């Protein structure tokens, strides 16, 4: 189990690990203007992966989350989905930044 804030910078995407344990990880992720997340499926060794993403700050243009299948999508702000089963992506952020709080739950 890990508490605290650890920053990871990949390009201009800023990821902060807020909490880490065997089954639950919580991240804050900020995506800059011009960034996009290419279509992908998250790979895990075993079990099931659920992600609950809360969009704290939407970009002024672009940055739309697209997933083959959401468990739910609440007003384009809160998404629950299975990233280990369904392809997902974020369209190019045309103007502004996108900032999310992400909860990743792994089950056995």
C-alpha positions in Angstrom: 0.0 0.0 0.0 1.4 3.4 -0.9 0.1 6.9 0.2 1.4 10.2 -1.1 2.0 11.8 -4.4 4.5 10.5 -6.9 4.8 12.4 -10.2 5.5 10.7 -13.5 6.0 12.8 -16.6 5.7 11.2 -20.1 6.1 13.9 -22.7 3.8 16.6 -21.4 1.2 14.3 -19.8 1.5 14.6 -16.0 0.4 11.7 -13.9 0.4 11.7 -10.1 -0.1 8.6 -8.2 -2.3 9.5 -5.2 -2.8 6.0 -3.8 -1.5 2.6 -4.7 -2.4 -0.8 -3.3 -2.8 -4.4 -4.6 -6.4 -3.9 -5.8 -6.9 -0.1 -6.0 -4.9 2.7 -7.6 -5.9 6.3 -7.8 -4.3 8.7 -10.2 -4.6 12.4 -11.2 -3.7 12.8 -14.9 -3.4 16.1 -16.8 -3.3 16.0 -20.6 -2.0 19.1 -22.5 -3.4 20.7 -25.6 -2.5 18.7 -28.7 -2.3 15.4 -26.9 -4.5 12.4 -27.8 -4.7 8.9 -26.5 -4.6 6.3 -29.3 -7.0 3.4 -29.4 -5.9 0.6 -27.0 -6.9 -2.1 -24.6 -5.1 -2.2 -21.2 -3.3 -5.5 -20.6 -3.4 -7.1 -17.1 -1.8 -10.3 -15.9 -4.9 -11.8 -14.4 -8.3 -10.8 -13.0 -10.6 -8.0 -14.1 -9.8 -4.3 -14.4 -12.4 -1.6 -13.9 -11.8 2.1 -14.3 -13.8 4.9 -12.9 -12.7 8.2 -14.5 -13.9 11.6 -13.3 -13.2 14.4 -15.7 -12.3 17.3 -13.4 -11.5 19.7 -16.2 -12.7 19.4 -19.8 -10.8 21.0 -22.6 -12.5 23.9 -24.5 -12.3 21.8 -27.7 -11.6 18.1 -28.4 -10.4 15.6 -25.8 -13.5 13.4 -26.1 -13.4 10.0 -24.4 -14.4 7.2 -26.7 -14.9 3.6 -25.6 -16.4 0.6 -27.4 -18.6 -0.1 -24.3 -19.1 1.9 -21.1 -20.7 0.4 -18.0 -22.0 4.0 -17.5 -21.3 7.5 -18.8 -22.7 10.3 -16.6 -22.9 13.5 -18.6 -19.6 13.0 -20.2 -17.9 13.6 -16.8 -17.9 10.2 -15.0 -17.1 7.0 -16.9 -17.1 3.4 -15.6 -15.6 1.0 -18.1 -13.6 -2.2 -18.5 -10.3 -1.1 -20.1 -9.1 -4.7 -20.2 -11.9 -5.8 -22.5 -12.9 -2.8 -24.6 -10.9 -0.5 -26.8 -10.8 3.1 -25.6 -9.2 6.4 -26.7 -9.3 10.2 -26.2 -9.6 12.4 -29.3 -7.0 15.1 -29.9 -7.3 18.0 -27.5 -7.7 21.0 -29.8 -7.8 23.7 -27.2 -7.2 23.7 -23.4 -6.3 20.8 -21.1 -8.0 17.7 -19.9 -7.6 16.7 -16.2 -9.0 13.5 -14.8 -9.1 11.6 -11.5 -8.9 7.9 -12.2 -9.7 5.0 -9.9 -8.4 1.6 -11.2 -9.8 -1.4 -9.4 -8.4 -4.9 -10.1 -10.3 -8.0 -9.0 -9.0 -11.6 -8.7 
